[in-house]
């Protein structure tokens, strides 16, 4: 059991429609303010728990889906990064190759676990969706995925 306290970063507010998402207070940026333009429009915080050494079938275990707009003028690009894996001494940490990003259609991607993870460990992933509209950069959203692997195999 782990208590989760979600605090939105500076200049973000808690999304009233989703209790795990923060959105920018303002999407308006001054002309030429590249830092502002490159900040995510939304950040979601997603927490999952897995048992230690869980069986993973061939092809992996799909566990998270991110979707974007399905408009003919919109192009989406997805990227998955392993931010951190915290383990006690003697436990093999998850690596980038422990996960795979699968593109499904033109507007969504699925994250899959490709191998059993030994617990206890805490893994942090960032799934980024970059949005282009009519060929122009329109923003990005980030799904922060926190995985808690139990020390137990049951």
HELIX and SHEET records of a PDB file:
HELIX    1   1 UNK A   34  UNK A   38  1                                   5    
HELIX    2   2 UNK A   96  UNK A   98  5                                   3    
SHEET    1   A 6 UNK A  12  UNK A  14  0                                        
SHEET    2   A 6 UNK A  21  UNK A  24 -1                                        
SHEET    3   A 6 UNK A  42  UNK A  50 -1                                        
SHEET    4   A 6 UNK A 136  UNK A 149  1                                        
SHEET    5   A 6 UNK A 121  UNK A 133 -1                                        
SHEET    6   A 6 UNK A  74  UNK A  87 -1                                        
SHEET    1   B 3 UNK A  61  UNK A  67  0                                        
SHEET    2   B 3 UNK A 108  UNK A 113 -1                                        
SHEET    3   B 3 UNK A  99  UNK A 104 -1                                        
END                                                                             
